[in-house]
Amino acid sequence: MEPLGATTVFLAVCVSCLLFLSAWRKMSGSGKLPPGPVAFPIIGNTLQLNTRNLPQSIQELSVKYGPVFTIYLGSLRVVVLYGQEALKEALIDQADEFSGRGKLALADKVIKGGGTFLTTLKQLRRFALTTLRNFGMGKKSVEERIQEEARFLIARLRNTHERPFDPTIPLTHAVSNIICSIVFGDRFDYEDQKFLTIINLTQENNELLRSFLAQLYNFFPTLMDYIPGPHQLLIKNAEEFERFVLERVKMHKESLDLSCPRDFIDAFLIKMEQERQNSQSEFNTDNLVRSTLDLFLAGTGTSSTTLRYALLILLKYPEIEGTVQTHTILNLGEMRGLHDRSHMPYTDAVIHEVQRTANIVPIGVPHAVTRDTHFREYIIPKGTTIFPALQSVLHDSREFPKPEQFNPGHFLDENGAFRKSDFFIPFSAGKRICVGEGLARMEIFLILTTILQNFTLKPLVDPKDIDITLVTSFVSNRPKPYQLCVLPR
Ligand code: HEM
C-alpha cells in the first residue's frame, strides 16, 4: 500500500474508534446504562478483567460500581447484577424481562445453537422439566435409579481395596449414568470402554474450557475461530459426543413403541410424532440431540464436582464426617431414602453448606433481557447479556456470618433444626432456575449418605494440611485434584 493510502486508512480507523468510544461512553454516562469501567472499541474491558478469574474481577468491580454495572467482554455488552436485592428484583420481580438466555460464544459453538440451555425455547424447557418429572424427578423411580447407581458406585469404590485414588472419574461416571438411565433408559458399566471414552472426553472438555485460549474465545469468537488451540479440540470433542447421542437416537427410533416410552428420548420422539403436522414445532431431531447434550453437560460436571468437594470437606473435617455418619446410621439403618432427608437436619445443613461454599457457578449462567428493560434508574437494551452473580448472594455476610468459612451452623437454628435461607441460590432463581435442581439434590444426598454408610474416608495427609480452596476459572469453581482412601465400615 502507498504511504499516503496507509496513513489515510490509519486515520480513518482512529477517527471511527474515537467516535465509537465516545458514543459508547455517552450511553454509559447518560444514566441509561448502568455505570462501569471505560471500555475500548473491539477489546472492551478485556485488559481490565482477569480472564482467568472473571468472578474475582466482578467482585472487585462491584466495590467500585455498586450492585448493577456494565462491562464489555470484547464487544459483548454485559450487565452484572451483584447482591441479593439486585438479583431478586431482576430474576423474581422482573422475571419475564430477565428470562432470556444470554450467549457465551464458546458454549454456543459447542452445543450449536443450544437446546434448552442456551435458547429461549420455552416448550423445550417445559418438556425437559415435565418429562424428567414423569420419569421420576420427585418420584420414586428416579430415586430408585439413583440408589441403584449408588450401589454400583460402592462396589466400584470397594475395588480400590483401601488404596489411594482420585474420585473424579468414579463420581462423574456415577452421576453421568443416572442421566443415562433417565435419557437413554440404560446405564453403562464402569468398565465399558466406549462410555469411558465419552466420560474422559467430558473431563477433557472441562479442562480445555478452563484454558486461557478457550476463555478468550468468549471475548473474540470470530478471531479465535481462525486460531489453533485447545478451543478447537474442545469443539471436536463435542462433535464426538454428538455422534454418540445421535447413534442412541437412531437406536431408539428403530425400537420405539409409541404406547410405552422408556426414557427421555422416547418421550421426545413421541412428541415429534404428535407434532408432525405443526411446522412451528420445536420438537425435531436437532433439538432432541441438543437437549440431550444439555442434560449431560449441565448435569454431569455440576453434581459430580459438588460431590467431589463434599468428600474433600469431610476429609478436612473428620468430626463433621463422624456426625453425619452417626445420623446416617441412626436414621437410615440399612436402606437410605430421600424421605429421610427431612429427619436429618444436620446432614441436610452440611450438604447445603457444601453447595454454598462450592459456589460452582459463581457468576451464574448468562441471562439476557427479552426487551428494553427499565431496571432501577437504568435502561438495559433488549438482548443485553446479564450475569446474575450468584456468589454475591451465597457469600453475603449479612446472612452467613464469616461466609468464607465452612460452617453447617449457617443452616441450623438454635435448636439444631434445619434453617432455610432465601440466600441459598446455587441453582439460581426465577424462570430459568436449574431444570435439574430436584435431580441434583437427590443425587447429592443419596450418593453421599450411601458412601458414608459404607466407608470411612481416609485422607493421605494431615487434615489440617488439606487445601480446600477452589480453583476458579472463567465461569466455574472446582476443588483442586486430590486423592483419598475409603475404608469399609
Ligand atoms: C449441583 C448441581 C447443579 C447446580 C449447582 C446447577 C446449577 C445451575 C444453574 C446456576 C443454572 C442456571 C440457571 C439460570 O440461568 O438462572 C442451571 C441451569 C440448568 N441446569 Fe443445572 N445445576 C446442577 C445440576 C443439574 C442437573 C443434574 C441437570 C440435568 C439433569 C441440570 C440441568 C440444567 C439445565 C438444562 C439448565 C438450563 C435451564 C434453562 O436454560 O432454562 N443441572 N443449573
Residues whose N, C-alpha, C, O or C-beta is under 5 A from the ligand:
A	BS01	HEM	T116 F117 R125 D294 L295 A298 G299 T302 S303 T306 V361 V365 P426 F427 S428 A429 R432 I433 C434 V435 G436 L439 A440
